Structure formats: structure tokens, C-alpha cells
């Protein structure tokens, strides 16, 4: 346990070997995480990593999680030992939480982290003297490097064998309200004064108390005329007075330079009301330029490799339905995702560097000025930026937002941020219609187009939040407090693991869905009612025998046969059924099939298009890539390219706004405990997507 950004998750990873996400900004852990730690050859312990909190008085859902467990000894996660990780450079504030946990009667170990930062500030912490004054083990650690892990192990074993607690409470509520505390302890069979105080102050928020118990506590409060506000204020003052006395004995303040640190110097620029936004915009521009510039060679290699493998399988495997399923169905669909792995990897790499360095906290601060005007606050930045990777964990990250309205609005608008599932759609369509021309000799036009789509998602999220702010009235006041961590060099092993885990999760999650949909789609595209496919083929061959000329090739005939069979299949008929609805957007029935299949997950769109065009083209061209197939697609009505700028931009705008992810809707339902808000989310985003795509196509056509 510990304050936000104190190093809890880093220590958790060091002890368990798990790869939990860590970052140099508050709010990384939004739920409790658990792992196994082998204490010795015979014994192992379950370690639980809790969200960062400043005190046990909760102001958000993730803080409530911590309080519910600490105040309920019957909870399965109630700790045998609490390792409280503190930032040694800010010990005065961090010890507040420690004293509260110790007062609840939990055997506690104090882990001093960030001692190097404290030294830079001229502070020297005497851990032995601190341990003697606190009455609990105090360990010096470095959670980033793993220093002090053996001492943590020995301290935990010692506390498990012989639990030790401070000699007296840091704050004893019985000194202020003896009758109320005594009556509460007797009535609810409690053996701790401070726990009795938590029953009194927080009883309405405790999920483990029955309604009858809550009513009984209300009666006790009224009977003794208890004032929660004044009591809490007195508690905080008393605790800080005792902590100040401890600090005077345990910390030696050496002569510190009056010169600002390099972090403070950087913050003068990065938090500037003008330069802060300019630098943030420039960093975003560099990220999107890099996604195209660095990933293109790798992307081309994967694209050509998949096409080469597909061609070789067709040549070396016996012709038949299974070979067609493997090449035109499964491999074509999955290849449509693998080709975008380099771009996704570079996106996660650059975002991880921003998180590890500490810059992300600065982004929260400067964006709070803007977001507050739209009904959000700076803490909404974490979910919104996390939404660039995936909306599901981003929606879970809203638990750190204190007010219900701000949290609900953030949940509803987060899917408008362009997630990694949209990146394959963006990049392939941009590559088809936007030239890779350089602007000002530095910026790639395709990178600028990609950045424009991401900014469109951000602007639309802010505008949607503003509308929801007007609709969802509340008297609850929003607040934003952010402690800025110092800048640090990124831990490259953490960055590498973050990129690996993100890419692996993307490929695995998308791959499973695409595999299932590719098989279903291949079946629907290769079979139809009765003998409709054979009739379509016979009709084409009969027309060819009548109209063919010496310039008509056999490949052209086979292409036409494949196209007609696809159109007569179940998939083709379904596409034609919805075509009147999507025709005003510039889409044909083939794109309609891809739109419907991508309701499971957006990234399925590219895989579906690759499968459809593989089935719809039987020409034996060697090494035909996915992009080449899309580029070669012709509009049957005009004879020109199917993917014109008007149609491609209409499709791009549609996917900026479209809610096409069942997992996101499920996450919204889980966090709001209602199907009302996922329904609102689905309806408003789909209407927005259709309307914006319609306007785009009609203007550009």
C-alpha cells in the first residue's frame, strides 16, 4: 500500500516477477492486483497491490476499495502484513497513510523508497531511529532496481511470526469521544478504537455493513451529536503534529541548494500556459510521423511475406475447400492484422516513454485547464490517453475520478479516442488515398492525416463531454489535485515489456476474433441457398462464350466467376440487403459485410476486407499484398477505383466515431452497473458516425 506514484507496483513486480503495468505518473493501478511471492523453500505468500491512496478516507471508487478491505477483518484479502511503500523525499505527507493503517491494528512494515531523490534534496533519513520511534520494521529499498528485497523478506517473515504494532495509537478517538467509541465497540464487537471510528464516519460507504447496522450507527451518531467534519479535521491536525515530531528526530536536513532542480526548470516550460500546449502538440506530431516513417519498411516486409506464404500454400497444397479456407479465409484475415504490428508497437513504445519519464503527469496538469470547461478534470486525461491503446482498461481507469458525474461523462466519451484497433483501418486507408509527400521538407502528409484523425477523436470527446455536462446536472463539485513526480530516465526493460505485452495482447485478442470470423465469413462467402452459386457461375461462363474476344483473358473470366459466386453467396446477399442503408455513405455491399463483422471488434474490418477480396479474386498473381488488392478494386458502376478519396475519408470518419466494440460496451455496463449507459453510448456514437460519414462523402464526392 502507499500514496500514488510511491513505487508500489514496481515493488510488487520485483517480488512476484509479474509484469504489472507501472508508470511514472499517479493512477496506474486502478484495481487490486495479486501475485505469489515465494518467501522461502516451504512457504509462499499472496501479495496484493492496492491502488494508491493518500488516506483511508476515500474520495473515489479505487480508494473505497482499499478502505473496504482494511476496515473489514473478515474480508478474504484482509492483510496479515501491510507493506506501506513511502516516498522518502516526501515523508511528512506519506506517513499520514502509514499511521492510519497502523492504528487499524494491521501489522505493518514501512518501506522507504526514493531515498536517492531525498538525498538530492539534502535529506538523510535515519531508518533505525525511525523504526525505534514507530515501533515497526523500517526497510530501505529501491523499487526500480530491486535493492532491499532480502530485507523486505526478512521483515515480512518476522511480522508473520511475531506481529508487532506501535505501542499506542497515533490518534486515539476515545480521547475525544470516549462514550461513543466504547458503545460502538461493544455494539459491533470491535477490538480497536480507530476501527470503531471508521464504522461511525464511513458506515454509509461500507459495503459489508447491513442496512440494519447502518441505521444503528446513524442512531448512535445522533445520540452523541457527533460532528464528522470537525472530528476529521482534529484527527488530521493531531496526526501531522506527531509526524512532525518524528521527522525532526529521524531526518537530517543538510544544506540544500536554493537553485531549482532540473525537473523544476523543465516544468517552467512544460507547464507554461502557451509553451506547454505547443510542446505537447509537437510531441504528438512526432509520434504520428514516427508511426509512418519507422514502421513502413517492417510493414512492407510483413505484407510481402504473408502474400508470399499465401501464394506458396496455394501452389503446394492440393486444391480443395480446406486449402481455400486456409489461404483465402484464415491466412488472409490474420495477415490483415499482422501487417500493422510494427505501427502499433511504435505507438505503444512512444507512449510508454512518455509515461516512464514522468511527462504524462504534466499533460494531466495542462489539460485540466481545458477539460474543466467541458465537464471533465485533469484525472480524465489518464482514461482518455489510455483509450489510445484500448478503451476497456481506460474505462476501468475512471475509478480514480472522484465525482460520479465526471466519471460517468469520461466513461461515455472515452471510446471516441482512437484506440489501437482503429490504427490498421486508418493506416491502410490513408496509404491508399493520401500521398506520402513531405510538407516543409520534414513532415509526412500521411502522418499529418493520421494525427488529424486522432485529434478529431479528442475534439469530439471534449464536445460530447460538454453536451453531457449540460444534460447531467449535479451539485457535486469537481476537484483536481496532482503531485508531479520528478523526471526519471525510462527503465528500458519496463518499456520493452510494456510494448511486448501490449502487442501480444492486441495480436492474441484480435487474432482469436479474426480466426473465428474468418472461418464463418469464408463459409458464408463460399456457400449460398440451393445451387445459386453454380447458377451464377454458369451464367457468367455462358455470357463469356458469347461475348469473349481474343483480348479477353482466362484470368479475367475467373475473376468474374469468383465475383459473381461471392455476390450470390449468403454473405453477398446479406451485404446487398444492407447496401441501401450504407450507399449514401459511398459504401458497397462488400464494405457492408466488413462493417457488420467489425461490430465484434473494429480491427476485424481489415481482416474481413482481405478475406473478401481474396475470395473475390482468383487470378494467380504471385505475392499480391492486401494493399494491392484494395488498390486494384474497381467500382462496377464507374469503372474507376473503388477507394476514391471521398469514399475512403467517409470510411475513416465513420470509424473515428463508430462504437464497434462489444468489449467496450461490456466494460461500460460493468462500471456503471446498468445497461442504460452502454445503450446511450452505442446509440449516440453510431448516429454521430453515420451523420459525419454521410456529410463527408456528400461534400467530397
HUFEN-V524700 format. One record per residue. N is the residue number from 1. PHI is phi in whole degrees, -180 to 180 (NA if undefined). PSI is psi in degrees with one decimal (* if undefined). NEAR is the number of other ideal C-beta (glycine too) atoms within 8 Angstrom. Layout:
BEGIN
<<N/PHI/PSI/NEAR> <N/PHI/PSI/NEAR>>
END
This chain:
BEGIN
<<1/NA/163.3/11> <2/163/178.4/12> <3/-69/160.4/13> <4/-57/138.6/10> <5/66/25.2/13> <6/-87/-13.6/13> <7/110/17.2/14> <8/-61/-51.0/14> <9/-66/-32.7/13> <10/-66/-42.9/10> <11/-66/-40.6/15> <12/-57/-46.0/14> <13/-65/-38.4/12> <14/-64/-39.0/9> <15/-78/-38.7/11> <16/-99/-20.7/10> <17/79/3.9/5> <18/-78/161.7/8> <19/-108/56.8/6> <20/-72/146.9/11> <21/-65/129.2/8> <22/-126/158.4/8> <23/-163/156.1/8> <24/-87/53.5/12> <25/-159/151.3/13> <26/-69/154.7/11> <27/89/16.9/11> <28/-71/-46.3/10> <29/-88/115.6/15> <30/-111/0.3/11> <31/-150/163.4/9> <32/-76/140.3/11> <33/-119/146.3/11> <34/-130/151.8/8> <35/-156/167.5/13> <36/-99/134.9/8> <37/-123/114.3/10> <38/-73/108.4/7> <39/-71/-44.2/9> <40/-155/-170.6/6> <41/-64/-27.2/3> <42/-102/-24.4/3> <43/-125/139.9/6> <44/-130/154.2/7> <45/-122/151.6/8> <46/-94/120.8/8> <47/-101/132.9/11> <48/-115/126.3/9> <49/-100/115.2/12> <50/-94/158.6/12> <51/-59/151.7/14> <52/-71/133.1/13> <53/-136/153.7/15> <54/-92/-24.9/8> <55/-158/175.6/7> <56/-88/5.1/13> <57/-93/106.1/8> <58/-77/145.1/12> <59/-123/1.6/5> <60/-154/172.5/11> <61/-65/-38.4/9> <62/-69/-33.7/13> <63/-70/-34.6/11> <64/-62/-34.6/10> <65/-58/-45.1/13> <66/-64/-47.4/14> <67/-64/-41.1/16> <68/-59/-36.9/13> <69/-78/-44.4/13> <70/-66/-27.2/12> <71/-93/2.6/13> <72/-130/89.3/10> <73/-59/-18.3/4> <74/-83/-6.8/5> <75/-68/138.6/9> <76/-61/-22.9/3> <77/-98/10.3/8> <78/-62/130.1/9> <79/-77/141.4/10> <80/-77/-35.0/5> <81/-142/137.5/12> <82/-109/119.7/10> <83/-95/106.6/11> <84/-93/111.6/13> <85/-88/126.2/13> <86/-124/149.8/15> <87/-82/108.6/14> <88/-65/-20.5/13> <89/-79/-11.3/10> <90/-137/52.2/8> <91/-65/-34.6/14> <92/-57/-45.6/9> <93/-77/-39.5/8> <94/-65/-30.1/13> <95/-71/-15.6/12> <96/-59/-48.8/13> <97/-63/-41.9/15> <98/-58/-45.8/13> <99/-65/-35.3/13> <100/-67/-43.2/13> <101/-65/-42.6/14> <102/-63/-38.7/13> <103/-66/-24.1/11> <104/-76/-4.3/13> <105/89/16.1/8> <106/-88/125.1/10> <107/-57/125.2/13> <108/-127/146.5/14> <109/-123/135.1/16> <110/-100/120.0/14> <111/-107/111.6/14> <112/-83/110.3/14> <113/-109/165.5/14> <114/59/38.9/10> <115/-67/-28.6/11> <116/-65/-37.9/7> <117/-67/-39.2/11> <118/-62/-40.3/13> <119/-63/-39.4/9> <120/-62/-25.6/8> <121/-90/4.7/8> <122/82/18.5/9> <123/-107/136.2/13> <124/-122/118.6/8> <125/-96/122.8/13> <126/-90/98.1/9> <127/-69/-32.0/11> <128/-66/-48.1/7> <129/-63/-37.8/9> <130/-65/-40.5/14> <131/-64/-39.9/12> <132/-66/-39.6/7> <133/-74/-34.7/9> <134/-83/-29.9/12> <135/82/18.7/9> <136/-137/160.3/13> <137/-63/137.4/10> <138/-123/123.4/12> <139/-118/137.7/13> <140/-93/123.9/10> <141/-134/165.7/15> <142/-131/100.1/10> <143/-65/-23.9/13> <144/-74/-37.7/8> <145/-102/-16.1/5> <146/93/8.0/8> <147/-68/135.0/7> <148/90/9.3/11> <149/-67/-36.7/10> <150/-64/-38.7/6> <151/-67/-36.1/10> <152/-62/-42.9/15> <153/-61/-47.9/9> <154/-64/-39.4/8> <155/-66/-40.2/11> <156/-66/-44.5/13> <157/-60/-39.8/10> <158/-65/-42.0/9> <159/-69/-33.1/15> <160/-69/-39.3/9> <161/-74/-46.8/5> <162/-137/89.6/5> <163/-61/133.0/7> <164/-122/143.2/8> <165/-130/157.8/10> <166/-55/150.3/9> <167/-61/-33.7/4> <168/-146/164.9/5> <169/-67/142.7/8> <170/-67/-31.0/11> <171/-143/114.9/11> <172/-104/106.8/8> <173/-65/-20.1/13> <174/-66/-21.4/9> <175/-72/-25.6/5> <176/-97/-37.8/7> <177/-139/70.3/10> <178/-62/-41.6/8> <179/-68/-43.9/7> <180/-63/-44.7/12> <181/-65/-43.7/13> <182/-63/-45.8/9> <183/-65/-37.4/10> <184/-67/-42.9/14> <185/-63/-42.4/13> <186/-69/-45.6/7> <187/-63/-40.9/8> <188/-108/13.9/9> <189/54/54.7/6> <190/-107/148.3/9> <191/-114/19.9/6> <192/-144/127.2/10> <193/-64/-42.2/11> <194/-71/-32.2/14> <195/-65/-38.0/12> <196/-62/-38.6/14> <197/-63/-39.1/11> <198/-66/-36.9/12> <199/-59/-39.7/15> <200/-73/-48.7/14> <201/-76/-40.3/10> <202/-111/17.4/12> <203/-60/-31.1/12> <204/-68/-23.7/5> <205/-96/-12.2/9> <206/-77/120.2/13> <207/-75/-20.3/5> <208/-85/-6.8/8> <209/-90/137.7/9> <210/-75/165.5/5> <211/-63/-35.9/5> <212/-65/-40.0/6> <213/-67/-39.5/10> <214/-64/-40.6/12> <215/-65/-40.4/8> <216/-63/-38.9/9> <217/-68/-36.5/13> <218/-59/-42.0/9> <219/-66/-39.6/8> <220/-64/-41.8/14> <221/-62/-42.9/11> <222/-69/-39.1/7> <223/-62/-42.2/6> <224/-97/5.1/10> <225/51/52.1/5> <226/-79/131.4/10> <227/-106/107.3/6> <228/-63/-44.8/9> <229/-62/-50.5/6> <230/-67/-34.7/7> <231/-67/-43.6/14> <232/-65/-39.8/10> <233/-62/-43.2/8> <234/-64/-40.6/9> <235/-60/-47.5/10> <236/-62/-43.4/9> <237/-62/-44.4/8> <238/-63/-44.5/10> <239/-63/-45.4/13> <240/-68/-29.8/10> <241/-64/-44.3/8> <242/-71/-37.0/11> <243/-63/-40.1/12> <244/-61/-39.0/9> <245/-64/-40.9/8> <246/-62/-44.5/12> <247/-61/-38.6/11> <248/-63/-30.4/7> <249/-88/-32.5/8> <250/-100/-13.1/11> <251/-121/130.3/11> <252/-103/121.2/6> <253/-95/108.5/6> <254/-82/169.4/7> <255/-66/115.2/4> <256/-100/145.5/8> <257/-69/141.0/5> <258/-78/-8.4/3> <259/-71/139.5/4> <260/-65/146.8/6> <261/-70/168.5/8> <262/-69/-27.7/7> <263/-65/-42.0/10> <264/-67/-36.6/8> <265/-64/-43.6/9> <266/-64/-37.8/9> <267/-66/-26.8/10> <268/-62/-28.8/9> <269/-93/-48.0/10> <270/-68/-25.0/12> <271/-102/7.7/9> <272/-65/139.5/8> <273/-63/-13.7/6> <274/-115/-56.9/6> <275/-66/-29.9/8> <276/-59/-45.8/13> <277/-70/-37.8/9> <278/-63/-42.9/8> <279/-67/-41.4/10> <280/-61/-43.7/10> <281/-63/-39.1/8> <282/-67/-39.1/8> <283/-64/-42.3/10> <284/-61/-41.7/11> <285/-62/-43.4/12> <286/-63/-38.3/8> <287/-61/-47.9/11> <288/-73/-29.4/13> <289/-65/-42.5/11> <290/-66/-35.4/11> <291/-58/-41.0/15> <292/-80/-45.6/15> <293/-68/-47.1/9> <294/-78/-32.6/9> <295/-84/-21.3/12> <296/-57/-49.1/8> <297/-60/-43.6/6> <298/-66/-38.9/9> <299/-64/-43.8/12> <300/-62/-40.1/8> <301/-64/-44.1/8> <302/-65/-43.2/12> <303/-58/-48.1/13> <304/-70/-33.8/10> <305/-66/-42.2/8> <306/-65/-41.9/14> <307/-64/-40.2/13> <308/-65/-43.5/10> <309/-63/-43.8/9> <310/-60/-44.7/13> <311/-64/-42.2/11> <312/-67/-37.9/8> <313/-64/-40.4/12> <314/-64/-36.4/10> <315/-77/-32.7/6> <316/-101/-17.0/5> <317/-94/148.8/9> <318/-64/139.3/4> <319/-63/141.2/4> <320/160/176.2/6> <321/-60/-38.6/6> <322/-66/-41.0/6> <323/-65/-42.3/12> <324/-62/-40.7/12> <325/-63/-43.8/11> <326/-65/-46.5/11> <327/-85/-52.3/14> <328/-82/-20.9/11> <329/-101/-75.5/16> <330/-68/-54.2/12> <331/-66/-39.4/13> <332/-64/-40.3/16> <333/-69/-48.1/17> <334/-69/-35.5/13> <335/-60/-29.9/15> <336/-69/-13.7/16> <337/-101/-42.8/16> <338/-59/-32.0/10> <339/-65/-18.0/12> <340/-103/4.5/13> <341/-59/-43.3/12> <342/-58/-42.6/11> <343/-66/-40.8/14> <344/-67/-39.3/13> <345/-62/-43.4/12> <346/-67/-35.7/12> <347/-62/-48.9/14> <348/-66/-35.4/14> <349/-61/-48.7/10> <350/-69/-38.0/10> <351/-66/-39.4/12> <352/-63/-37.3/13> <353/-64/-40.1/10> <354/-64/-39.6/11> <355/-68/-48.4/11> <356/-64/-35.8/13> <357/-72/-25.0/11> <358/104/-0.7/14> <359/-70/-28.0/11> <360/-61/-34.0/13> <361/-64/-36.6/15> <362/-66/-36.6/13> <363/-62/-40.3/12> <364/-60/-42.4/14> <365/-66/-49.1/11> <366/-70/-31.3/14> <367/-76/-20.0/10> <368/-60/-35.7/13> <369/-61/-37.1/7> <370/-82/-46.2/9> <371/-67/-29.9/14> <372/-62/-30.3/11> <373/-71/-19.3/5> <374/-106/14.1/11> <375/89/12.2/10> <376/-120/-177.3/11> <377/-143/-178.3/12> <378/-58/-30.3/12> <379/-69/-16.9/13> <380/-71/-16.2/14> <381/-64/-38.8/12> <382/-59/-51.9/14> <383/-61/-40.9/15> <384/-66/-43.7/14> <385/-71/-37.2/11> <386/-62/-28.7/11> <387/-64/-19.0/13> <388/-65/-28.8/11> <389/-86/-58.8/12> <390/-160/138.1/10> <391/-74/-23.1/13> <392/-67/-57.4/9> <393/-66/-26.4/9> <394/-64/-41.4/16> <395/-66/-37.3/14> <396/-66/-31.0/11> <397/-69/-11.8/12> <398/-70/-8.2/14> <399/-63/-21.4/14> <400/-81/-5.5/14> <401/-83/127.8/13> <402/-71/-43.8/10> <403/-92/144.7/11> <404/-64/-41.1/7> <405/-66/-45.9/12> <406/-60/-39.3/15> <407/-67/-44.4/14> <408/-64/-44.0/12> <409/-62/-42.8/15> <410/-62/-40.8/15> <411/-61/-43.4/15> <412/-71/-29.0/13> <413/-101/-14.2/13> <414/-57/-39.8/15> <415/-64/-11.6/12> <416/-74/-18.4/12> <417/-71/134.5/15> <418/-72/111.6/10> <419/-84/174.5/14> <420/-65/-23.0/13> <421/-68/-25.7/12> <422/-81/-21.4/12> <423/-57/-43.7/14> <424/-59/-38.4/15> <425/-67/-46.0/14> <426/-59/-51.0/13> <427/-69/-38.5/13> <428/-72/-37.4/13> <429/-74/-38.5/12> <430/-63/-42.0/13> <431/-63/-26.7/9> <432/-78/-34.4/11> <433/-121/-9.4/9> <434/-111/123.0/9> <435/-70/151.2/5> <436/-87/51.1/9> <437/-84/148.7/6> <438/-93/139.6/9> <439/-109/129.7/9> <440/59/21.8/5> <441/73/2.1/4> <442/-128/-44.7/5> <443/-96/136.0/10> <444/-84/134.4/12> <445/-63/-34.1/12> <446/-67/-38.8/12> <447/-65/-38.4/15> <448/-64/-40.0/12> <449/-64/-41.7/10> <450/-64/-43.7/14> <451/-62/-38.8/11> <452/-60/-39.5/8> <453/-67/-40.7/12> <454/-66/-40.7/13> <455/-67/-35.2/9> <456/-61/-40.3/10> <457/-62/-42.3/12> <458/-66/-45.9/11> <459/-63/-42.4/8> <460/-66/-34.4/12> <461/-64/-41.4/13> <462/-67/-42.1/13> <463/-66/-41.1/9> <464/-63/-38.4/13> <465/-63/-38.2/16> <466/-64/-42.1/11> <467/-64/-44.6/8> <468/-66/-31.9/13> <469/-61/-38.6/11> <470/-71/-38.9/6> <471/-75/-44.9/6> <472/-91/89.9/10> <473/-76/143.0/3> <474/-157/152.4/7> <475/-96/-4.1/3> <476/-70/132.2/7> <477/-90/137.0/5> <478/-92/144.6/10> <479/-139/158.6/7> <480/-144/116.1/9> <481/-124/127.4/4> <482/-135/124.9/11> <483/-91/123.6/10> <484/-85/119.9/10> <485/-73/158.6/11> <486/-72/154.4/8> <487/-69/140.5/10> <488/-136/153.9/10> <489/-69/134.9/4> <490/-60/142.0/10> <491/-85/109.6/8> <492/-66/-29.6/6> <493/-67/-37.1/6> <494/-68/-41.5/11> <495/-62/-46.3/13> <496/-61/-43.9/8> <497/-64/-39.0/9> <498/-62/-44.6/11> <499/-65/-44.9/12> <500/-62/-47.3/8> <501/-65/-39.5/9> <502/-67/-45.3/13> <503/-67/-43.0/12> <504/-61/-43.2/8> <505/-64/-40.8/8> <506/-63/-49.8/13> <507/-66/-40.8/11> <508/-70/-48.3/8> <509/-65/-47.1/9> <510/-67/-40.2/14> <511/-61/-39.9/10> <512/-65/-43.9/8> <513/-66/-43.9/12> <514/-65/-39.5/15> <515/-59/-46.8/11> <516/-65/-46.3/8> <517/-69/-35.9/14> <518/-62/-40.6/16> <519/-66/-47.9/11> <520/-61/-44.0/8> <521/-65/-40.5/16> <522/-62/-42.6/15> <523/-63/-46.6/8> <524/-65/-30.1/11> <525/-86/-14.6/14> <526/-108/-3.2/11> <527/-134/151.3/8> <528/-147/176.3/10> <529/-65/131.4/5> <530/59/-137.3/4> <531/-106/34.5/5> <532/-61/-35.0/10> <533/-69/-42.2/12> <534/-66/-38.5/7> <535/-64/-41.5/9> <536/-63/-41.3/12> <537/-66/-42.6/11> <538/-63/-38.6/8> <539/-64/-42.1/9> <540/-67/-43.8/12> <541/-66/-35.2/10> <542/-67/-43.2/8> <543/-63/-37.4/8> <544/-66/-39.6/11> <545/-66/-25.5/7> <546/-88/-39.9/6> <547/-102/-7.7/7> <548/-66/148.3/7> <549/-125/-179.9/5> <550/-66/-22.6/3> <551/-88/-9.8/4> <552/-80/123.3/9> <553/-92/160.1/6> <554/-65/-35.4/5> <555/-62/-37.9/9> <556/-64/-39.2/8> <557/-63/-46.1/13> <558/-66/-36.3/10> <559/-62/-42.9/12> <560/-67/-39.8/10> <561/-62/-47.7/12> <562/-61/-41.2/12> <563/-65/-43.2/10> <564/-68/-37.9/12> <565/-65/-41.0/12> <566/-62/-41.4/13> <567/-67/-29.7/10> <568/-87/-7.3/12> <569/-76/174.8/15> <570/-59/-43.8/10> <571/-63/-44.1/12> <572/-63/-42.6/14> <573/-65/-38.6/11> <574/-67/-40.2/12> <575/-62/-41.7/13> <576/-66/-30.9/9> <577/-64/-40.0/6> <578/-94/-4.4/11> <579/-58/-38.5/12> <580/-60/-29.5/5> <581/-74/-37.3/5> <582/-99/-7.6/11> <583/-60/-38.1/9> <584/-62/-16.7/7> <585/-90/-4.5/12> <586/94/7.8/11> <587/-97/149.8/12> <588/-104/-174.2/10> <589/-68/-29.2/11> <590/-67/-44.2/11> <591/-66/-32.2/11> <592/-60/-39.8/14> <593/-62/-44.0/15> <594/-66/-37.5/13> <595/-62/-44.3/12> <596/-68/-42.5/9> <597/-66/-29.6/12> <598/-79/0.6/13> <599/-66/-26.3/7> <600/-68/-42.0/8> <601/-166/138.3/13> <602/-60/-37.7/13> <603/-65/-13.7/17> <604/-67/-20.2/15> <605/-55/-50.8/14> <606/-66/-41.8/14> <607/-62/-39.3/18> <608/-66/-43.2/17> <609/-62/-40.0/14> <610/-63/-40.2/14> <611/-67/-45.6/17> <612/-60/-47.1/15> <613/-75/-24.0/13> <614/-69/-41.7/13> <615/-70/-35.3/14> <616/-82/5.4/10> <617/-141/115.6/11> <618/-104/7.0/8> <619/-65/133.6/7> <620/-84/60.0/6> <621/-88/132.2/5> <622/-79/136.5/6> <623/62/39.2/8> <624/-79/120.0/9> <625/-84/168.9/10> <626/-63/-45.0/17> <627/-63/-36.5/10> <628/-67/-35.8/8> <629/-64/-45.0/13> <630/-67/-38.8/13> <631/-67/-31.9/9> <632/-83/-10.1/6> <633/-65/132.8/10> <634/-110/149.7/8> <635/-82/117.6/11> <636/-63/-22.9/4> <637/-83/-40.5/4> <638/-101/-19.2/4> <639/79/-6.1/6> <640/-90/-174.4/6> <641/-61/141.4/8> <642/-71/-40.5/9> <643/-92/76.1/11> <644/-79/162.7/12> <645/-55/-38.8/7> <646/-63/-46.6/11> <647/-69/-42.9/12> <648/-64/-43.2/13> <649/-69/-34.0/12> <650/-60/-43.3/16> <651/-68/-40.3/15> <652/-61/-46.9/13> <653/-65/-37.3/13> <654/-58/-45.2/13> <655/-77/-17.6/14> <656/-63/-39.6/15> <657/-102/-21.1/13> <658/-69/135.4/10> <659/-90/91.6/12> <660/-127/65.2/9> <661/-158/106.8/12> <662/-65/-32.8/8> <663/-64/-37.7/9> <664/-66/-43.0/13> <665/-63/-39.3/12> <666/-65/-38.8/9> <667/-65/-39.2/12> <668/-63/-42.5/14> <669/-63/-41.5/12> <670/-66/-38.1/7> <671/-80/-30.8/11> <672/-96/-8.7/11> <673/59/33.2/5> <674/-160/148.9/7> <675/-88/-5.5/6> <676/-63/-47.8/7> <677/-74/-37.2/13> <678/-60/-36.2/13> <679/-66/-44.6/8> <680/-59/-43.9/9> <681/-60/-47.2/15> <682/-64/-46.7/10> <683/-67/-49.0/8> <684/-69/-33.7/9> <685/-73/-37.5/13> <686/-71/-38.6/10> <687/-65/-41.5/8> <688/-63/-42.2/11> <689/-65/-45.9/15> <690/-65/-45.9/10> <691/-64/-43.5/8> <692/-67/-40.3/12> <693/-67/-38.2/14> <694/-62/-47.3/11> <695/-64/-42.7/8> <696/-60/-46.8/12> <697/-68/-43.5/15> <698/-67/-30.6/8> <699/-76/-39.4/6> <700/-88/-19.4/9> <701/-66/*/7>>
END
